Amino acid sequence: MTVLRGGSASDVGRVRTVNQDSVFVSATLFAVADGMGGHAGGEVASAAAISILERSQGSVGTKEGLVEALVMANEEILEMSSSDASLAGMGTTMVAASLVGTEENDVLVLANVGDSRGYHFHGGRLDQITKDHSLAAELLREGSITEAEAAHHPQRHVITRALGIPGEVNVDLFDVELSLGDRVLLCSDGLSNEVDSEEIIRVLSTITDPHEAAEDLVRRANANGGADNISVVIIDALVARERDDEPTRAHVAVIAEPAAKPSLDPEPADSEKPEKVGWFARRKKMGVPRLLTFRVIGFFLLVVGVIAAGWYFVNWYATSSYYVTSSGTQIVIYQGRPGGVLWIQPKLVEVTPTSTTQILPIRQPALKTGVNEPSLSAAKNYVSNLANEYSQSVTTPNASTSTTIPSSMPRISIHHLVS
Ligand code: MG
């Protein structure tokens, strides 16, 4: 399947006072019409042709429907010019591009009447798809004049086919095989007469947004003289069949532009159908996967690092301390924090020979909740001090202070306690 995105620009130029060109852009149908005829005729003819094409959108998904739309435009313009003297003799060129076929097997078809042009930009090359229906172009094709002579031929503006001319309209059709990142340029002769191929290639290679590229081409045509109305439609192939040759950098840049996705279902039915270019494939074409991968890996490592650091800190905090508490009638020492920390419960490391009856009653509430010590030896020392404190209070009941109470223990008056 193919997904397209179009952009356009149209300008009156620097010489004409009225813009008789009309353009049309949708998700699957694109067109440029260059009107001609005195008074309001030209602009009416081009607008009518575009309007009929737009109304025919439902049927231009086939080549027959596309041709029929141009035949209808021819008849309607002819009818309008016949019934209104002020529009007599009006006509218009038309170059239209329509996505034709099924989603699984579609192709961009260019339909052309007149000297507006369709170009295919692929791999840095710009190929004119349409053939000009002009006197000079026909003389060139016959070999009667050279390309240089055709470019300056006095009758180069005389066209040999148009919509609005009596008789059967003869529509040229061209299939354009699009690759991912290709561009198609539709334009009126106001561009092709003013801007050469090299300059067009430079613009198509460097300006990725189709609307901005179209505006830049119009600006260049005006800078080069702007002798005629200038209209440009640029169509980008955002999704298309892949070919073996790699897209140019410009193509890749084109794909990188965000775009409103046309409402085409990207699901192929089976593997027999043309290869679908999915999101990852398009990102790969853009060179994004490497960047994306590094970012994802970097983010993943950061998350892992934060989790590991958090885990290490919790473990360190939960196990780096000891506390003394009572268990039944016995004084015990645990490694850890009273009550535990998260998933880490305190671990019993020693049941001391000191019982709860061998310490002062005032020490027992603190022991029940647990007394923290920075190390196992400090915890043992604390228990030992408790026992000494108790034995001293028993053997020297008149002692007013205890010199064996460590600094970490709250100092209390033994004399007061045992009196
Ligand atoms: Mg023109």
Boltz pocket constraint, residues with backbone or C-beta under 6 A from the ligand:
constraints:
  - pocket:
      binder: B
      contacts: [[A, 34], [A, 35], [A, 188], [A, 189], [A, 190], [A, 228], [A, 229]]
      max_distance: 6.0
